[in-house]
Amino acid sequence: KKKGLTAEEFAQLQENKADEATQKLRLKAMDGKTMLLVSGSFLYPSMAKSIRDSVKEIINMGCSVYMVFQADKKNDKYYQDAKDDNCFHQALFCDLTTDQAGE
């Protein structure tokens, strides 16, 4: 079951302080959220360790990760690295090379 933030915690989070308590609330607020991550071999030939580690940390916070990959790269090293390292809950493939890709 997702914990969520209490009204008091949410009010504290909105103060946006640069302290340890607020940072813990930021991380707690990730629980139950969904992240759409557009990434793939158009950025790097394989998944960089820094990206992998960050995504794994986000997953450990309770966030669901949906990764968007270039449609014609379903079997490239970047996708395979992300899949092998369990860096997403769902993979989506689309054409990221067109002018409409960002729409």
N, CA, C and O of each residue as an XYZ file, in Angstrom:
412
protein
N       0.844     -1.189      0.000
C       0.000      0.000      0.000
C       0.882      1.241      0.000
O       1.889      1.296      0.705
N       0.501      2.231     -0.789
C       1.243      3.484     -0.875
C       0.948      4.334      0.351
O      -0.193      4.424      0.807
N       1.996      4.954      0.874
C       1.855      5.737      2.100
C       1.367      7.151      1.835
O       0.469      7.632      2.525
N       1.940      7.820      0.851
C       1.556      9.204      0.585
C       2.036     10.145      1.676
O       2.651      9.721      2.654
N       1.750     11.409      1.497
C       2.139     12.429      2.462
C       0.928     12.875      3.264
O      -0.185     12.947      2.744
N       1.156     13.171      4.525
C       0.101     13.763      5.341
C      -0.023     15.236      4.953
O       0.845     15.771      4.263
N      -1.085     15.882      5.388
C      -1.274     17.310      5.098
C      -0.123     18.127      5.681
O       0.336     19.091      5.069
N       0.332     17.739      6.854
C       1.448     18.446      7.501
C       2.739     18.263      6.698
O       3.489     19.219      6.500
N       2.996     17.046      6.239
C       4.196     16.790      5.442
C       4.136     17.545      4.114
O       5.143     18.088      3.658
N       2.956     17.577      3.498
C       2.795     18.283      2.234
C       3.064     19.777      2.416
O       3.717     20.398      1.577
N       2.566     20.349      3.502
C       2.804     21.774      3.789
C       4.297     22.033      3.978
O       4.825     23.033      3.492
N       4.975     21.126      4.688
C       6.415     21.267      4.898
C       7.159     21.163      3.562
O       8.109     21.907      3.318
N       6.729     20.252      2.714
C       7.365     20.073      1.413
C       7.214     21.326      0.546
O       8.133     21.685     -0.190
N       6.077     21.982      0.629
C       5.831     23.190     -0.164
C       6.733     24.352      0.243
O       6.928     25.284     -0.537
N       7.281     24.308      1.448
C       8.216     25.357      1.875
C       9.528     25.268      1.102
O      10.278     26.241      1.026
N       9.801     24.094      0.529
C      10.955     23.875     -0.346
C      12.290     24.251      0.305
O      13.141     24.879     -0.325
N      12.459     23.868      1.547
C      13.702     24.153      2.262
C      14.820     23.228      1.780
O      14.569     22.129      1.285
N      16.037     23.693      1.933
C      17.213     22.899      1.572
C      17.753     22.211      2.821
O      18.869     22.487      3.262
N      16.948     21.314      3.384
C      17.389     20.599      4.581
C      17.096     19.101      4.442
O      16.391     18.673      3.529
N      17.642     18.335      5.352
C      17.521     16.872      5.332
C      16.069     16.410      5.433
O      15.662     15.500      4.711
N      15.296     17.015      6.304
C      13.902     16.604      6.498
C      13.081     16.807      5.224
O      12.281     15.949      4.850
N      13.283     17.941      4.565
C      12.545     18.213      3.331
C      12.981     17.272      2.215
O      12.156     16.828      1.417
N      14.271     16.967      2.158
C      14.748     16.028      1.137
C      14.119     14.645      1.341
O      13.755     13.987      0.366
N      13.990     14.207      2.567
C      13.342     12.918      2.850
C      11.882     12.933      2.391
O      11.374     11.931      1.888
N      11.221     14.059      2.563
C       9.832     14.178      2.104
C       9.749     14.158      0.577
O       8.811     13.592      0.015
N      10.720     14.770     -0.093
C      10.747     14.723     -1.558
C      10.827     13.277     -2.041
O      10.131     12.879     -2.975
N      11.679     12.507     -1.394
C      11.831     11.103     -1.770
C      10.575     10.305     -1.444
O      10.158      9.456     -2.232
N       9.977     10.568     -0.300
C       8.743      9.880      0.089
C       7.620     10.189     -0.900
O       6.792      9.327     -1.192
N       7.595     11.404     -1.407
C       6.548     11.820     -2.342
C       6.640     11.083     -3.679
O       5.669     11.071     -4.435
N       7.771     10.477     -3.981
C       7.934      9.720     -5.228
C       7.138      8.419     -5.215
O       6.793      7.895     -6.274
N       6.846      7.899     -4.038
C       6.154      6.615     -3.915
C       4.797      6.668     -4.609
O       3.959      7.518     -4.306
N       4.599      5.749     -5.542
C       3.326      5.668     -6.246
C       3.233      6.514     -7.503
O       2.230      6.450     -8.214
N       4.257      7.303     -7.792
C       4.249      8.138     -8.998
C       4.688      7.308    -10.212
O       5.255      6.225    -10.067
N       4.417      7.832    -11.392
C       4.852      7.210    -12.638
C       5.747      8.191    -13.376
O       5.412      9.366    -13.524
N       6.889      7.694    -13.837
C       7.842      8.525    -14.568
C       7.919      8.035    -16.009
O       8.069      6.838    -16.254
N       7.818      8.950    -16.950
C       8.000      8.648    -18.365
C       9.404      9.100    -18.734
O       9.702     10.294    -18.696
N      10.263      8.164    -19.089
C      11.662      8.457    -19.388
C      11.918      8.210    -20.869
O      11.884      7.069    -21.330
N      12.171      9.275    -21.605
C      12.507      9.158    -23.023
C      14.021      9.064    -23.102
O      14.735     10.005    -22.756
N      14.496      7.929    -23.557
C      15.928      7.688    -23.569
C      16.242      6.652    -24.638
O      15.336      6.129    -25.287
N      17.498      6.361    -24.819
C      17.853      5.324    -25.770
C      19.152      5.597    -26.479
O      19.898      6.508    -26.121
N      19.413      4.793    -27.494
C      20.702      4.835    -28.172
C      20.903      6.095    -29.012
O      21.999      6.317    -29.528
N      19.870      6.922    -29.158
C      20.086      8.216    -29.808
C      20.856      9.148    -28.880
O      21.374     10.174    -29.321
N      20.935      8.797    -27.588
C      21.727      9.560    -26.620
C      23.098      8.933    -26.411
O      24.119      9.614    -26.499
N      23.116      7.642    -26.135
C      24.339      6.891    -25.854
C      24.220      5.516    -26.514
O      23.108      5.013    -26.672
N      25.346      4.894    -26.904
C      25.264      3.567    -27.516
C      24.784      2.488    -26.541
O      24.176      1.501    -26.957
N      25.052      2.672    -25.266
C      24.547      1.744    -24.253
C      24.158      2.563    -23.027
O      24.540      3.727    -22.906
N      23.405      1.958    -22.128
C      22.919      2.694    -20.963
C      24.084      3.026    -20.026
O      24.766      2.128    -19.531
N      24.301      4.303    -19.791
C      25.377      4.746    -18.907
C      25.088      4.317    -17.472
O      23.935      4.296    -17.041
N      26.138      3.978    -16.746
C      25.992      3.541    -15.353
C      25.286      4.603    -14.519
O      24.467      4.271    -13.662
N      25.591      5.869    -14.756
C      24.974      6.943    -13.968
C      23.464      6.997    -14.194
O      22.704      7.222    -13.253
N      23.025      6.790    -15.446
C      21.588      6.772    -15.730
C      20.952      5.548    -15.096
O      19.908      5.647    -14.451
N      21.582      4.388    -15.280
C      21.055      3.150    -14.700
C      20.902      3.283    -13.187
O      19.860      2.931    -12.635
N      21.927      3.785    -12.524
C      21.883      3.917    -11.067
C      20.781      4.877    -10.627
O      20.089      4.619     -9.642
N      20.616      5.980    -11.350
C      19.562      6.944    -11.008
C      18.175      6.344    -11.193
O      17.295      6.532    -10.353
N      17.981      5.623    -12.295
C      16.677      5.004    -12.551
C      16.375      3.940    -11.500
O      15.245      3.849    -11.019
N      17.364      3.144    -11.144
C      17.165      2.108    -10.122
C      16.796      2.745     -8.776
O      15.956      2.218     -8.046
N      17.421      3.867     -8.458
C      17.111      4.582     -7.218
C      15.665      5.081     -7.234
O      14.962      4.991     -6.228
N      15.231      5.600     -8.367
C      13.852      6.076     -8.507
C      12.867      4.919     -8.345
O      11.835      5.068     -7.691
N      13.183      3.772     -8.936
C      12.334      2.585     -8.791
C      12.270      2.157     -7.330
O      11.201      1.801     -6.833
N      13.400      2.189     -6.646
C      13.436      1.807     -5.226
C      12.627      2.750     -4.344
O      12.245      2.378     -3.234
N      12.359      3.965     -4.820
C      11.526      4.919     -4.080
C      10.042      4.615     -4.247
O       9.201      5.240     -3.603
N       9.722      3.653     -5.112
C       8.327      3.289     -5.319
C       7.709      3.880     -6.569
O       6.493      3.831     -6.750
N       8.539      4.437     -7.429
C       8.065      5.057     -8.663
C       8.045      4.025     -9.791
O       8.983      3.240     -9.929
N       6.988      4.023    -10.593
C       6.924      3.176    -11.785
C       7.592      3.920    -12.933
O       7.336      5.106    -13.142
N       8.444      3.227    -13.673
C       9.180      3.854    -14.761
C       8.742      3.255    -16.096
O       8.824      2.045    -16.311
N       8.278      4.126    -16.978
C       7.942      3.755    -18.352
C       9.016      4.383    -19.227
O       9.163      5.605    -19.244
N       9.767      3.564    -19.953
C      10.832      4.078    -20.819
C      10.378      4.067    -22.264
O       9.786      3.099    -22.740
N      10.667      5.165    -22.959
C      10.339      5.306    -24.371
C      11.631      5.156    -25.173
O      12.615      5.856    -24.932
N      11.607      4.229    -26.128
C      12.765      3.947    -26.968
C      12.418      4.200    -28.431
O      11.248      4.198    -28.813
N      13.449      4.417    -29.243
C      13.283      4.565    -30.687
C      12.737      3.257    -31.265
O      13.263      2.183    -30.976
N      11.688      3.347    -32.075
C      10.967      2.175    -32.589
C      11.850      1.185    -33.335
O      11.670     -0.024    -33.186
N      12.793      1.663    -34.127
C      13.601      0.727    -34.910
C      14.826      0.222    -34.153
O      15.710     -0.396    -34.745
N      14.882      0.482    -32.855
C      16.033      0.076    -32.043
C      15.633     -0.920    -30.955
O      16.256     -0.958    -29.895
N      14.601     -1.724    -31.209
C      14.074     -2.632    -30.188
C      15.097     -3.639    -29.679
O      14.960     -4.151    -28.568
N      16.110     -3.925    -30.469
C      17.089     -4.926    -30.046
C      18.490     -4.355    -29.891
O      19.464     -5.107    -29.904
N      18.611     -3.040    -29.744
C      19.947     -2.467    -29.597
C      20.468     -2.629    -28.171
O      19.732     -3.031    -27.270
N      21.739     -2.312    -27.983
C      22.401     -2.522    -26.686
C      21.781     -1.669    -25.583
O      21.646     -2.132    -24.450
N      21.405     -0.440    -25.893
C      20.829      0.435    -24.871
C      19.553     -0.179    -24.298
O      19.398     -0.275    -23.080
N      18.650     -0.592    -25.170
C      17.405     -1.219    -24.716
C      17.705     -2.497    -23.950
O      17.123     -2.740    -22.893
N      18.613     -3.317    -24.478
C      18.927     -4.592    -23.820
C      19.537     -4.357    -22.439
O      19.205     -5.067    -21.490
N      20.427     -3.367    -22.315
C      21.003     -3.025    -21.004
C      19.904     -2.628    -20.022
O      19.871     -3.104    -18.888
N      19.010     -1.754    -20.468
C      17.921     -1.285    -19.600
C      17.025     -2.448    -19.187
O      16.605     -2.534    -18.032
N      16.734     -3.335    -20.123
C      15.888     -4.500    -19.839
C      16.585     -5.456    -18.872
O      15.986     -5.895    -17.890
N      17.847     -5.776    -19.150
C      18.598     -6.715    -18.305
C      18.772     -6.198    -16.886
O      18.803     -6.978    -15.934
N      18.888     -4.872    -16.742
C      19.090     -4.266    -15.423
C      17.780     -3.881    -14.741
O      17.788     -3.216    -13.705
N      16.643     -4.305    -15.328
C      15.322     -4.011    -14.744
C      15.137     -2.521    -14.477
O      14.726     -2.122    -13.387
N      15.443     -1.705    -15.481
C      15.370     -0.251    -15.338
C      14.028      0.336    -15.759
O      13.888      1.558    -15.813
N      13.049     -0.492    -16.053
C      11.731      0.014    -16.392
C      10.685     -1.039    -16.069
O      10.967     -2.235    -16.006
N       9.480     -0.557    -15.868
C       8.340     -1.452    -15.669
C       7.657     -1.744    -16.993
O       7.089     -2.818    -17.190
N       7.719     -0.770    -17.903
C       7.079     -0.917    -19.215
C       7.942     -0.221    -20.259
O       8.401      0.900    -20.040
N       8.164     -0.883    -21.394
C       8.901     -0.284    -22.507
C       7.910      0.138    -23.582
O       6.991     -0.606    -23.921
N       8.107      1.332    -24.109
C       7.282      1.859    -25.192
C       8.209      2.193    -26.357
O       9.319      2.681    -26.147
N       7.763      1.934    -27.574
C       8.575      2.191    -28.755
C       7.821      3.117    -29.699
O       6.647      2.894    -29.996
N       8.503      4.156    -30.165
C       7.893      5.072    -31.126
C       8.985      5.729    -31.957
O      10.171      5.595    -31.657
N       8.581      6.430    -32.992
C       9.524      7.129    -33.854
C       9.889      8.455    -33.194
O       9.074      9.375    -33.132
N      11.104      8.539    -32.710
C      11.575      9.745    -32.026
C      12.351     10.666    -32.961
O      12.937     11.651    -32.515
N      12.357     10.353    -34.247
C      13.165     11.130    -35.190
C      12.367     12.152    -35.989
O      12.963     12.971    -36.688
N      11.058     12.130    -35.911
C      10.239     13.049    -36.701
C      10.071     14.394    -35.997
O      10.346     14.521    -34.804
N       9.621     15.380    -36.740
C       9.358     16.697    -36.165
C       8.254     16.639    -35.116
O       8.235     17.450    -34.190
N       7.341     15.694    -35.254
C       6.224     15.570    -34.318
C       6.572     14.734    -33.085
O       5.715     14.540    -32.224
N       7.788     14.242    -32.978
C       8.154     13.356    -31.872
C       7.933     14.009    -30.516
O       7.589     13.321    -29.555
N       8.121     15.305    -30.416
C       7.962     15.995    -29.144
C       6.545     16.427    -28.836
O       6.290     17.011    -27.783
N       5.628     16.151    -29.730
C       4.245     16.594    -29.520
C       3.431     15.576    -28.774
O       2.248     15.800    -28.518
